[in-house]
Amino acid sequence: ELKVEQNPLFLSMQEGKNYTIYCNYSTTSDRLYWYRQDPGKSLESLFVLLSNGAVKQEGRLMASLDTKARLSTLHITAAVHDLSATYFCAVFFYGNKLVFGAGTILRVKS
Amino acid sequence: DAGVIQSPRHEVTEMGQEVTLRCKPISGHDYLFWYRQTMMRGLELLIYFNNNVPIDDSGMPEDRFSAKMPNASFSTLKIQPSEPRDSAVYFCASTGGVTGPQHFGDGTRLSIL
């Protein structure tokens, strides 16, 4: 079965702190995506990771991909309130199957 | 540059009625995706097209749902007959090349009474 598991599903953190969201997937893939969704809004693409060891950074967010471990991480550095949103990872599996994780709700408290 | 355009933005209708959702992808994009999002089930991929051809429709919940892409600039998702459990936000997304990031439309909020 093709599965994408995110954890935690809910994250409440203080401004200025660091934290990591994890995305595990069930079988071989070298294509992983991270998206952000604000409440009541559409999804916005954050990162596209296409190879083992890929690392992308944008502002306070950094994403990485380890295809051997079937794991991607989204690291948040010195969180600010504006980062509060729901973050999804999505995996394109071989056989043209695209599966989204359940999403991680991030709340940054001042 | 116009993004993915969906219509209508909101639709309220009674069960049993036919519902048609529309999507115009970004010009030049060759992949188009339809999603459904609910609190209970999260974000679900329903179907996606490449060059107007359906590639994976395994997420289409049942025969009441159908999707078409008659040309590169237009797609429809139809529900007939509609049921209250179809109430959700339906998103359309497009991308240029399968590895590219998806650009999502603003969604259609569908309520079936």
Interface residues (C-beta under 8 A of the other chain):
Chain A: R31 Y33 Y35 K41 S42 L43 E44 S45 V48 L50 F88 F92 N96 K97 L98 V99 F100 A102 G103
Chain B: F33 G42 L43 E44 L45 Y48 I55 D56 S58 F91 A93 V98 T99 G100 P101 Q102 H103 F104 G105 D106 G107
